[in-house]
């Protein structure tokens, strides 16, 4: 009996040891499908950076019918990649999203226009049809149009075409301009047969309306839990290692992304090219949010005339608490 008791006690201790040694689960929701835009996270998973931080990370791809803010609100992810305009708009509506890290320093958003549609400068937008992404991606555009004094309901302003996540409207003559990212859709336009000389590109950065993209967000209530906050510290530290590795090894990073693309929809040429452009956007960031970049984003969103994206300066929308521990 004593022998069995010792065995039972030993088994119990072993079980508890196994529980104690179990890696902490973290689920990351991406803003879009598996592609080099998210290379840092796939690299961190592939290279064992998450494992080294005792994390078991699940990466959930996004898509046209997936809103990261809704996934986060519903508990489907611990942390999500989102653009700040969408995060701040959601926060004002009651979803207390907090920026815990900012891997992207620069914006890749652009409006790409055909010269033969009569667009040379922003003065030519009036009366034109412009393709715009929605699902939270429309906020920087709407803020920009407000600053230009252009309505978005046609007439003397612009007509907004709710653009799918493709560039068909500019190719088929349905719109003079379409929304593109420097690392993705712009190159789809080029690959479709148009040349850079056929196009006029308006970078949001150059227009002074660039807002922060691809930050990491978690819920305020979850961050109040020390155990959850500790997971986020380790997650951010490993993720930033992945991002810097991807910057230094762009072609290898693109290959890692392709390995994780279960759809088989991505091509090597496109992902290598994309990673080269993405590296330009993450360069200069160690993961900590620059308060000046945050203020620029907020000011842009507030200056939306009669219909601003947000109506008041947010409070508590970002924190350095995670990156201060993760990066030091």
C-alpha positions in Angstrom: 0.0 0.0 0.0 2.8 2.4 0.9 4.6 1.5 -2.3 1.4 2.3 -4.3 1.0 5.5 -2.4 4.6 6.5 -3.3 3.9 5.6 -6.9 0.7 7.7 -7.0 2.5 10.6 -5.3 5.3 10.4 -7.9 2.9 10.3 -10.8 1.1 13.3 -9.4 4.3 15.2 -9.1 5.3 14.3 -12.6 1.9 15.5 -13.9 2.3 18.8 -12.1 5.8 19.2 -13.5 4.4 18.6 -16.9 1.7 21.2 -16.4 4.3 23.7 -15.1 6.5 23.1 -18.1 3.7 23.4 -20.6 4.2 26.4 -23.0 1.8 29.2 -22.8 -0.7 29.4 -25.7 -1.0 32.6 -27.7 -3.3 33.1 -30.7 -2.4 35.8 -33.2 -5.0 37.1 -35.7 -3.5 38.5 -38.8 -5.1 41.4 -40.7 -4.9 39.6 -44.1 -4.0 36.3 -45.7 -0.6 34.6 -45.2 1.9 36.7 -47.0 5.2 38.6 -46.4 3.3 41.4 -44.8 3.4 39.2 -41.7 6.8 37.6 -42.3 8.2 38.5 -38.8 5.6 36.3 -37.1 6.1 33.3 -39.4 9.9 33.7 -39.0 9.6 33.7 -35.2 7.5 30.6 -35.4 9.8 28.8 -37.9 13.1 29.8 -36.3 12.0 28.8 -32.8 11.9 32.3 -31.3 8.5 31.7 -29.8 9.5 28.3 -28.5 12.5 29.9 -26.8 10.1 32.2 -25.0 8.1 29.2 -23.8 5.2 30.1 -26.1 2.9 27.9 -28.3 1.8 30.4 -30.9 -1.1 29.9 -33.3 -1.2 32.2 -36.3 -4.7 32.7 -37.8 -4.7 34.2 -41.3 -7.2 36.9 -42.1 -9.2 37.5 -45.2 -11.9 39.7 -46.9 -14.6 38.5 -44.5 -12.5 38.6 -41.3 -12.3 41.8 -39.2 -9.5 41.6 -36.6 -11.3 43.8 -34.2 -14.3 41.5 -34.1 -12.1 38.4 -33.7 -10.4 40.1 -30.7 -13.7 41.2 -29.2 -15.1 37.7 -29.5 -12.1 36.1 -27.8 -10.9 34.4 -30.9 -7.4 35.8 -30.5 -5.2 37.1 -27.7 -3.5 39.7 -29.9 -4.2 41.0 -33.4 -2.4 42.8 -36.2 -4.5 45.9 -37.0 -4.2 49.4 -38.5 -4.4 52.1 -35.9 -7.4 54.0 -37.5 -9.6 50.9 -37.2 -8.3 50.2 -33.7 -9.0 53.8 -32.5 -12.4 53.8 -34.1 -13.3 50.5 -32.4 -12.0 51.9 -29.1 -14.2 55.0 -29.3 -17.2 52.6 -29.9 -16.3 50.7 -26.7 -13.8 48.0 -27.6 -10.8 48.8 -25.5 -8.0 47.9 -27.8 -4.5 48.8 -26.8 -1.4 49.1 -29.0 1.3 47.1 -27.3 3.9 47.2 -30.1 4.4 48.9 -33.5 6.6 46.8 -35.8 5.7 49.0 -38.8 7.3 52.4 -38.8 6.1 53.7 -42.2 2.9 53.4 -44.2 2.6 51.5 -47.4 -0.8 52.8 -48.4 -1.2 54.5 -51.7 -3.8 55.7 -54.2 -2.7 54.5 -57.7 -4.3 56.4 -60.6 -4.2 56.2 -64.4 -2.9 59.2 -66.2 -5.3 58.6 -69.1 -8.2 59.0 -66.6 -7.2 62.6 -66.2 -5.5 62.4 -62.9 -2.2 64.3 -62.4 -2.6 65.9 -59.0 -5.1 65.8 -56.1 -6.9 68.7 -57.7 -8.1 66.2 -60.3 -9.9 64.0 -57.9 -13.1 66.0 -58.0 -15.7 64.2 -60.2 -13.6 61.0 -60.4 -14.5 57.5 -59.1 -11.9 56.3 -56.6 -11.7 52.7 -55.4 -11.5 52.4 -51.6 -11.1 49.4 -49.3 -13.5 49.1 -46.4 -13.5 46.9 -43.4 -11.7 49.6 -41.4 -9.2 50.4 -44.2 -11.4 53.3 -45.4 -10.6 55.6 -42.5 -7.3 57.1 -43.7 -8.9 57.7 -47.1 -12.0 59.4 -45.6 -9.8 61.6 -43.4 -7.7 62.6 -46.5 -10.7 63.5 -48.6 -12.1 65.6 -45.7 -8.8 67.5 -45.5 -9.0 68.1 -49.2 -12.5 69.4 -48.8 -14.0 66.7 -51.0 -17.2 65.0 -50.3 -17.4 61.2 -50.9 -21.0 61.0 -52.3 -20.3 62.1 -55.9 -21.3 65.5 -57.2 -18.6 68.0 -56.8 -16.7 65.6 -54.6 -15.5 62.1 -55.4 -17.5 58.9 -56.0 -16.4 56.1 -53.8 -16.3 52.6 -55.3 -16.3 50.0 -52.6 -13.2 48.2 -53.9 -12.7 44.5 -53.5 -9.3 43.3 -52.5 -8.1 43.4 -56.1 -7.2 46.0 -58.7 -9.9 45.2 -61.3 -11.6 48.6 -61.2 -8.5 50.4 -62.6 -7.8 47.7 -65.2 -11.5 47.6 -66.4 -12.0 51.4 -66.4 -14.5 51.4 -63.5 -12.3 53.8 -61.4 -9.7 56.4 -62.1 -7.8 55.4 -59.1 -7.7 52.4 -56.7 -6.3 51.7 -53.3 -3.0 49.9 -53.3 -0.2 48.9 -50.9 3.3 49.6 -52.0 4.2 46.0 -51.3 1.2 44.3 -52.9 -1.6 45.7 -55.1 0.6 48.2 -56.9 2.6 45.3 -58.3 -0.6 43.6 -59.3 -1.3 46.6 -61.5 2.1 46.4 -63.0 1.9 42.7 -63.6 -1.4 43.2 -65.3 0.3 45.2 -68.1 0.3 48.9 -67.0 3.7 50.5 -66.6 4.9 53.1 -64.0 4.7 55.7 -66.7 1.0 55.0 -67.2 0.4 55.7 -63.5 0.4 58.5 -60.9 0.9 57.3 -57.4 -0.1 59.3 -54.3 1.6 57.9 -51.2 -0.3 58.6 -48.0 3.1 59.4 -46.3 3.8 62.1 -48.9 0.3 63.6 -48.5 0.7 64.1 -44.7 -2.2 61.8 -43.9 -0.3 58.6 -43.3 -1.6 56.7 -40.3 0.1 53.8 -38.5 -0.4 50.4 -39.9 0.2 46.8 -38.7 0.5 47.4 -35.0 -0.1 44.7 -32.4 -3.2 45.1 -30.2 -4.6 43.4 -27.2 -7.6 44.1 -25.0 -7.1 46.4 -22.0 -8.9 44.0 -19.6 -6.6 41.2 -20.6 -3.5 43.3 -20.1 -4.6 43.9 -16.5 -3.8 40.3 -15.8 -0.1 40.0 -15.0 0.1 36.5 -16.4 -1.3 37.6 -19.8 0.9 40.7 -19.8 3.9 38.5 -19.3 2.9 36.4 -22.3 2.6 39.5 -24.4 6.1 40.6 -23.3 7.6 37.3 -24.4 5.4 37.3 -27.6 6.6 40.8 -28.6 10.2 40.1 -27.9 10.2 37.0 -30.0 8.1 38.7 -32.8 10.6 41.6 -33.1 13.4 39.1 -33.3 11.5 37.6 -36.2 11.0 40.9 -37.9 14.7 41.9 -37.7 15.7 38.5 -39.0 13.3 39.0 -41.9 14.7 42.4 -42.6 18.2 41.0 -42.8 17.2 37.9 -44.7 14.3 39.0 -47.0 14.5 36.2 -49.5 14.7 33.5 -46.8 11.9 35.1 -45.0 9.7 35.0 -48.1 10.4 31.3 -48.5 9.3 30.7 -44.9 6.1 32.6 -45.6 5.5 30.4 -48.6 6.0 27.3 -46.5 3.2 28.4 -44.2 0.8 29.3 -47.1 -1.6 26.4 -47.0 -3.6 27.9 -49.9 -0.8 27.7 -52.4 -2.0 31.0 -53.8 1.2 33.0 -53.3 4.2 32.9 -55.7 7.8 33.1 -55.0 8.3 36.2 -57.2 5.6 38.1 -55.5 6.5 37.2 -52.0 10.2 38.0 -52.4 9.3 41.4 -54.0 6.8 42.0 -51.2 9.3 41.2 -48.5 11.7 43.7 -50.0 9.1 46.4 -49.7 7.9 45.4 -46.3 11.5 45.6 -45.0 11.4 49.3 -45.9 8.3 49.8 -43.7 9.6 48.0 -40.6 13.1 49.6 -40.8 13.6 52.0 -38.1 11.3 50.4 -35.6 12.4 48.3 -32.6 8.8 47.5 -31.9 8.1 50.4 -29.5 5.4 52.9 -30.6 6.8 56.3 -31.4 4.5 58.8 -29.5 5.0 61.3 -32.3 3.7 58.8 -34.9 0.8 58.1 -32.7 0.0 61.9 -32.3 0.2 62.3 -36.1 -2.2 59.5 -36.6 -4.7 60.8 -34.1 -4.5 64.4 -35.5 -5.1 63.0 -39.0 -8.2 61.1 -37.8 -9.6 64.0 -35.9 -9.3 66.4 -38.8 -12.1 64.9 -40.7 -14.3 67.9 -41.0 -17.9 67.2 -40.2 -17.4 63.4 -40.2 -14.1 62.6 -38.5 -13.0 59.0 -37.9 -12.8 59.7 -34.2 -14.4 62.6 -32.4 -12.0 63.0 -29.4 -8.4 62.2 -28.5 -8.3 58.7 -27.1 -7.0 57.9 -23.7 -5.1 54.7 -22.8 -5.0 53.6 -26.5 -1.3 52.6 -26.3 1.3 51.4 -23.8 5.0 51.1 -23.6 4.6 48.7 -20.6 5.1 45.6 -22.8 7.9 46.8 -25.1 9.8 48.4 -22.1 10.1 44.8 -20.7 10.4 43.0 -24.0 13.1 45.2 -25.5 15.3 46.0 -22.5 
